Every structure is written in structure tokens, then in C-alpha cells.
Amino acid sequence: MSVQWSDLIAALALFLVLEGITPFLNPRGMKRAMARLLEVGDRELRIAGLGSMLVGLAVLYLVR
């Protein structure tokens, strides 16, 4: 399995587009979400990050 640099750059570009949607469409909501994020404990944040990574890997496995 050979990963092309263009695939990696395309994935990064798509990530940046998706990350930019919320602050562009709803900046106040994004600020509120970030403020609430400060109240979340480290353990819960790590669990959410792990869950997100696992879902992402599963989707990537199914797509590839």
C-alpha cells in the first residue's frame, strides 16, 4: 500500500476546511464551546480524543 503525498495533503486540506466551518458560520457558538471545553476534566477530554481517533481509524479502514 503506497500513500501518495497528494493524498496526505488532500486529507490535511479537507481537515482544515472542516475545522473552519464552525468558526465561520457561528463564531459566538464556537467561543461558547471553547469556554465550556476549559471546564472539562483532562480524563474526559482524553477519552473523547481517544473515541474520536478510533472512529476516524474505523472510517478510514472502511473507506480504504
Backbone as XML, in Angstrom:
<?xml version="1.0"?>
<chain id="A" units="angstrom">
  <residue number="1" name="MET">
    <atom name="N" x="0.847" y="-1.176" z="0.000"/>
    <atom name="CA" x="0.000" y="0.000" z="0.000"/>
    <atom name="C" x="0.889" y="1.234" z="0.000"/>
  </residue>
  <residue number="2" name="SER">
    <atom name="N" x="0.777" y="2.017" z="-1.019"/>
    <atom name="CA" x="1.600" y="3.210" z="-1.171"/>
    <atom name="C" x="0.743" y="4.460" z="-0.965"/>
  </residue>
  <residue number="3" name="VAL">
    <atom name="N" x="1.158" y="5.270" z="-0.025"/>
    <atom name="CA" x="0.447" y="6.524" z="0.230"/>
    <atom name="C" x="1.143" y="7.624" z="-0.560"/>
  </residue>
  <residue number="4" name="GLN">
    <atom name="N" x="0.382" y="8.293" z="-1.370"/>
    <atom name="CA" x="0.924" y="9.393" z="-2.157"/>
    <atom name="C" x="0.911" y="10.673" z="-1.322"/>
  </residue>
  <residue number="5" name="TRP">
    <atom name="N" x="1.898" y="11.522" z="-1.555"/>
    <atom name="CA" x="1.935" y="12.799" z="-0.839"/>
    <atom name="C" x="0.687" y="13.613" z="-1.139"/>
  </residue>
  <residue number="6" name="SER">
    <atom name="N" x="0.189" y="13.517" z="-2.356"/>
    <atom name="CA" x="-1.004" y="14.295" z="-2.713"/>
    <atom name="C" x="-2.213" y="13.843" z="-1.882"/>
  </residue>
  <residue number="7" name="ASP">
    <atom name="N" x="-2.296" y="12.547" z="-1.550"/>
    <atom name="CA" x="-3.383" y="12.068" z="-0.688"/>
    <atom name="C" x="-3.270" y="12.662" z="0.709"/>
  </residue>
  <residue number="8" name="LEU">
    <atom name="N" x="-2.072" y="12.705" z="1.241"/>
    <atom name="CA" x="-1.849" y="13.261" z="2.576"/>
    <atom name="C" x="-2.177" y="14.753" z="2.607"/>
  </residue>
  <residue number="9" name="ILE">
    <atom name="N" x="-1.748" y="15.467" z="1.588"/>
    <atom name="CA" x="-2.026" y="16.903" z="1.518"/>
    <atom name="C" x="-3.519" y="17.148" z="1.333"/>
  </residue>
  <residue number="10" name="ALA">
    <atom name="N" x="-4.191" y="16.316" z="0.523"/>
    <atom name="CA" x="-5.638" y="16.447" z="0.342"/>
    <atom name="C" x="-6.373" y="16.193" z="1.648"/>
  </residue>
  <residue number="11" name="ALA">
    <atom name="N" x="-5.939" y="15.197" z="2.421"/>
    <atom name="CA" x="-6.564" y="14.915" z="3.712"/>
    <atom name="C" x="-6.373" y="16.090" z="4.669"/>
  </residue>
  <residue number="12" name="LEU">
    <atom name="N" x="-5.186" y="16.665" z="4.690"/>
    <atom name="CA" x="-4.922" y="17.828" z="5.537"/>
    <atom name="C" x="-5.780" y="19.018" z="5.108"/>
  </residue>
  <residue number="13" name="ALA">
    <atom name="N" x="-5.909" y="19.229" z="3.813"/>
    <atom name="CA" x="-6.732" y="20.333" z="3.313"/>
    <atom name="C" x="-8.193" y="20.136" z="3.712"/>
  </residue>
  <residue number="14" name="LEU">
    <atom name="N" x="-8.701" y="18.918" z="3.585"/>
    <atom name="CA" x="-10.086" y="18.640" z="3.975"/>
    <atom name="C" x="-10.282" y="18.860" z="5.468"/>
  </residue>
  <residue number="15" name="PHE">
    <atom name="N" x="-9.309" y="18.454" z="6.268"/>
    <atom name="CA" x="-9.351" y="18.689" z="7.712"/>
    <atom name="C" x="-9.463" y="20.185" z="8.002"/>
  </residue>
  <residue number="16" name="LEU">
    <atom name="N" x="-8.656" y="20.982" z="7.344"/>
    <atom name="CA" x="-8.676" y="22.429" z="7.573"/>
    <atom name="C" x="-10.011" y="23.044" z="7.148"/>
  </residue>
  <residue number="17" name="VAL">
    <atom name="N" x="-10.571" y="22.576" z="6.044"/>
    <atom name="CA" x="-11.881" y="23.068" z="5.602"/>
    <atom name="C" x="-12.939" y="22.736" z="6.648"/>
  </residue>
  <residue number="18" name="LEU">
    <atom name="N" x="-12.961" y="21.489" z="7.103"/>
    <atom name="CA" x="-13.958" y="21.079" z="8.100"/>
    <atom name="C" x="-13.775" y="21.816" z="9.421"/>
  </residue>
  <residue number="19" name="GLU">
    <atom name="N" x="-12.542" y="22.034" z="9.829"/>
    <atom name="CA" x="-12.278" y="22.761" z="11.068"/>
    <atom name="C" x="-12.713" y="24.220" z="10.976"/>
  </residue>
  <residue number="20" name="GLY">
    <atom name="N" x="-12.699" y="24.777" z="9.788"/>
    <atom name="CA" x="-13.033" y="26.184" z="9.628"/>
    <atom name="C" x="-14.517" y="26.474" z="9.488"/>
  </residue>
  <residue number="21" name="ILE">
    <atom name="N" x="-15.324" y="25.440" z="9.293"/>
    <atom name="CA" x="-16.757" y="25.659" z="9.060"/>
    <atom name="C" x="-17.436" y="26.280" z="10.274"/>
  </residue>
  <residue number="22" name="THR">
    <atom name="N" x="-17.242" y="25.716" z="11.454"/>
    <atom name="CA" x="-17.933" y="26.211" z="12.643"/>
    <atom name="C" x="-17.563" y="27.648" z="12.998"/>
  </residue>
  <residue number="23" name="PRO">
    <atom name="N" x="-16.262" y="27.994" z="13.085"/>
    <atom name="CA" x="-15.969" y="29.399" z="13.405"/>
    <atom name="C" x="-16.453" y="30.377" z="12.334"/>
  </residue>
  <residue number="24" name="PHE">
    <atom name="N" x="-16.519" y="29.929" z="11.090"/>
    <atom name="CA" x="-17.006" y="30.811" z="10.032"/>
    <atom name="C" x="-18.518" y="31.031" z="10.142"/>
  </residue>
  <residue number="25" name="LEU">
    <atom name="N" x="-19.261" y="29.945" z="10.351"/>
    <atom name="CA" x="-20.717" y="30.047" z="10.371"/>
    <atom name="C" x="-21.270" y="30.534" z="11.706"/>
  </residue>
  <residue number="26" name="ASN">
    <atom name="N" x="-20.620" y="30.188" z="12.815"/>
    <atom name="CA" x="-21.154" y="30.520" z="14.131"/>
    <atom name="C" x="-20.008" y="30.841" z="15.103"/>
  </residue>
  <residue number="27" name="PRO">
    <atom name="N" x="-19.385" y="32.011" z="14.963"/>
    <atom name="CA" x="-18.243" y="32.328" z="15.813"/>
    <atom name="C" x="-18.595" y="32.419" z="17.304"/>
  </residue>
  <residue number="28" name="ARG">
    <atom name="N" x="-19.778" y="32.936" z="17.624"/>
    <atom name="CA" x="-20.164" y="33.018" z="19.039"/>
    <atom name="C" x="-20.331" y="31.636" z="19.651"/>
  </residue>
  <residue number="29" name="GLY">
    <atom name="N" x="-20.968" y="30.753" z="18.898"/>
    <atom name="CA" x="-21.139" y="29.385" z="19.373"/>
    <atom name="C" x="-19.801" y="28.700" z="19.571"/>
  </residue>
  <residue number="30" name="MET">
    <atom name="N" x="-18.870" y="28.964" z="18.688"/>
    <atom name="CA" x="-17.526" y="28.387" z="18.808"/>
    <atom name="C" x="-16.845" y="28.896" z="20.079"/>
  </residue>
  <residue number="31" name="LYS">
    <atom name="N" x="-16.979" y="30.181" z="20.360"/>
    <atom name="CA" x="-16.391" y="30.743" z="21.581"/>
    <atom name="C" x="-17.003" y="30.115" z="22.825"/>
  </residue>
  <residue number="32" name="ARG">
    <atom name="N" x="-18.342" y="29.933" z="22.811"/>
    <atom name="CA" x="-19.005" y="29.295" z="23.955"/>
    <atom name="C" x="-18.524" y="27.861" z="24.136"/>
  </residue>
  <residue number="33" name="ALA">
    <atom name="N" x="-18.383" y="27.143" z="23.024"/>
    <atom name="CA" x="-17.916" y="25.760" z="23.099"/>
    <atom name="C" x="-16.488" y="25.700" z="23.653"/>
  </residue>
  <residue number="34" name="MET">
    <atom name="N" x="-15.637" y="26.608" z="23.222"/>
    <atom name="CA" x="-14.259" y="26.632" z="23.714"/>
    <atom name="C" x="-14.214" y="26.980" z="25.202"/>
  </residue>
  <residue number="35" name="ALA">
    <atom name="N" x="-15.086" y="27.888" z="25.633"/>
    <atom name="CA" x="-15.135" y="28.249" z="27.049"/>
    <atom name="C" x="-15.574" y="27.046" z="27.892"/>
  </residue>
  <residue number="36" name="ARG">
    <atom name="N" x="-16.559" y="26.299" z="27.397"/>
    <atom name="CA" x="-17.014" y="25.090" z="28.112"/>
    <atom name="C" x="-15.948" y="24.018" z="28.129"/>
  </residue>
  <residue number="37" name="LEU">
    <atom name="N" x="-15.155" y="23.981" z="27.080"/>
    <atom name="CA" x="-14.091" y="22.980" z="26.986"/>
    <atom name="C" x="-13.074" y="23.145" z="28.115"/>
  </residue>
  <residue number="38" name="LEU">
    <atom name="N" x="-12.887" y="24.376" z="28.565"/>
    <atom name="CA" x="-11.961" y="24.623" z="29.677"/>
    <atom name="C" x="-12.454" y="23.992" z="30.973"/>
  </residue>
  <residue number="39" name="GLU">
    <atom name="N" x="-13.759" y="23.765" z="31.077"/>
    <atom name="CA" x="-14.332" y="23.184" z="32.287"/>
    <atom name="C" x="-14.273" y="21.656" z="32.299"/>
  </residue>
  <residue number="40" name="VAL">
    <atom name="N" x="-13.997" y="21.054" z="31.152"/>
    <atom name="CA" x="-13.947" y="19.593" z="31.056"/>
    <atom name="C" x="-12.633" y="19.099" z="31.649"/>
  </residue>
  <residue number="41" name="GLY">
    <atom name="N" x="-12.712" y="18.039" z="32.413"/>
    <atom name="CA" x="-11.515" y="17.476" z="33.017"/>
    <atom name="C" x="-10.616" y="16.814" z="31.993"/>
  </residue>
  <residue number="42" name="ASP">
    <atom name="N" x="-9.343" y="16.646" z="32.380"/>
    <atom name="CA" x="-8.361" y="16.033" z="31.492"/>
    <atom name="C" x="-8.766" y="14.612" z="31.101"/>
  </residue>
  <residue number="43" name="ARG">
    <atom name="N" x="-9.273" y="13.860" z="32.054"/>
    <atom name="CA" x="-9.646" y="12.463" z="31.778"/>
    <atom name="C" x="-10.758" y="12.390" z="30.733"/>
  </residue>
  <residue number="44" name="GLU">
    <atom name="N" x="-11.790" y="13.209" z="30.881"/>
    <atom name="CA" x="-12.896" y="13.205" z="29.930"/>
    <atom name="C" x="-12.440" y="13.652" z="28.545"/>
  </residue>
  <residue number="45" name="LEU">
    <atom name="N" x="-11.547" y="14.638" z="28.523"/>
    <atom name="CA" x="-11.038" y="15.129" z="27.246"/>
    <atom name="C" x="-10.202" y="14.057" z="26.550"/>
  </residue>
  <residue number="46" name="ARG">
    <atom name="N" x="-9.396" y="13.329" z="27.324"/>
    <atom name="CA" x="-8.604" y="12.235" z="26.745"/>
    <atom name="C" x="-9.503" y="11.134" z="26.198"/>
  </residue>
  <residue number="47" name="ILE">
    <atom name="N" x="-10.553" y="10.805" z="26.937"/>
    <atom name="CA" x="-11.483" y="9.768" z="26.482"/>
    <atom name="C" x="-12.175" y="10.207" z="25.189"/>
  </residue>
  <residue number="48" name="ALA">
    <atom name="N" x="-12.587" y="11.463" z="25.127"/>
    <atom name="CA" x="-13.222" y="11.983" z="23.910"/>
    <atom name="C" x="-12.233" y="11.962" z="22.744"/>
  </residue>
  <residue number="49" name="GLY">
    <atom name="N" x="-10.989" y="12.326" z="22.993"/>
    <atom name="CA" x="-9.961" y="12.293" z="21.947"/>
    <atom name="C" x="-9.702" y="10.884" z="21.459"/>
  </residue>
  <residue number="50" name="LEU">
    <atom name="N" x="-9.637" y="9.932" z="22.378"/>
    <atom name="CA" x="-9.429" y="8.537" z="22.003"/>
    <atom name="C" x="-10.608" y="8.028" z="21.176"/>
  </residue>
  <residue number="51" name="GLY">
    <atom name="N" x="-11.814" y="8.352" z="21.613"/>
    <atom name="CA" x="-13.000" y="7.943" z="20.862"/>
    <atom name="C" x="-12.998" y="8.510" z="19.456"/>
  </residue>
  <residue number="52" name="SER">
    <atom name="N" x="-12.625" y="9.764" z="19.341"/>
    <atom name="CA" x="-12.568" y="10.405" z="18.036"/>
    <atom name="C" x="-11.532" y="9.735" z="17.137"/>
  </residue>
  <residue number="53" name="MET">
    <atom name="N" x="-10.376" y="9.426" z="17.690"/>
    <atom name="CA" x="-9.342" y="8.751" z="16.905"/>
    <atom name="C" x="-9.795" y="7.371" z="16.454"/>
  </residue>
  <residue number="54" name="LEU">
    <atom name="N" x="-10.455" y="6.621" z="17.348"/>
    <atom name="CA" x="-10.907" y="5.276" z="16.999"/>
    <atom name="C" x="-11.979" y="5.308" z="15.910"/>
  </residue>
  <residue number="55" name="VAL">
    <atom name="N" x="-12.910" y="6.254" z="16.020"/>
    <atom name="CA" x="-13.938" y="6.394" z="14.981"/>
    <atom name="C" x="-13.283" y="6.777" z="13.659"/>
  </residue>
  <residue number="56" name="GLY">
    <atom name="N" x="-12.338" y="7.695" z="13.703"/>
    <atom name="CA" x="-11.629" y="8.102" z="12.489"/>
    <atom name="C" x="-10.873" y="6.944" z="11.844"/>
  </residue>
  <residue number="57" name="LEU">
    <atom name="N" x="-10.202" y="6.136" z="12.661"/>
    <atom name="CA" x="-9.497" y="4.966" z="12.124"/>
    <atom name="C" x="-10.463" y="3.957" z="11.518"/>
  </residue>
  <residue number="58" name="ALA">
    <atom name="N" x="-11.608" y="3.754" z="12.169"/>
    <atom name="CA" x="-12.597" y="2.817" z="11.643"/>
    <atom name="C" x="-13.134" y="3.302" z="10.290"/>
  </residue>
  <residue number="59" name="VAL">
    <atom name="N" x="-13.451" y="4.581" z="10.207"/>
    <atom name="CA" x="-13.956" y="5.139" z="8.942"/>
    <atom name="C" x="-12.876" y="5.034" z="7.858"/>
  </residue>
  <residue number="60" name="LEU">
    <atom name="N" x="-11.652" y="5.351" z="8.221"/>
    <atom name="CA" x="-10.553" y="5.271" z="7.252"/>
    <atom name="C" x="-10.362" y="3.835" z="6.778"/>
  </residue>
  <residue number="61" name="TYR">
    <atom name="N" x="-10.463" y="2.874" z="7.680"/>
    <atom name="CA" x="-10.339" y="1.463" z="7.321"/>
    <atom name="C" x="-11.452" y="1.051" z="6.357"/>
  </residue>
  <residue number="62" name="LEU">
    <atom name="N" x="-12.676" y="1.501" z="6.638"/>
    <atom name="CA" x="-13.802" y="1.138" z="5.776"/>
    <atom name="C" x="-13.697" y="1.786" z="4.390"/>
  </residue>
  <residue number="63" name="VAL">
    <atom name="N" x="-13.184" y="2.999" z="4.354"/>
    <atom name="CA" x="-13.073" y="3.717" z="3.081"/>
    <atom name="C" x="-11.910" y="3.186" z="2.238"/>
  </residue>
  <residue number="64" name="ARG">
    <atom name="N" x="-10.819" y="2.867" z="2.892"/>
    <atom name="CA" x="-9.634" y="2.398" z="2.190"/>
    <atom name="C" x="-9.677" y="0.900" z="2.052"/>
  </residue>
</chain>
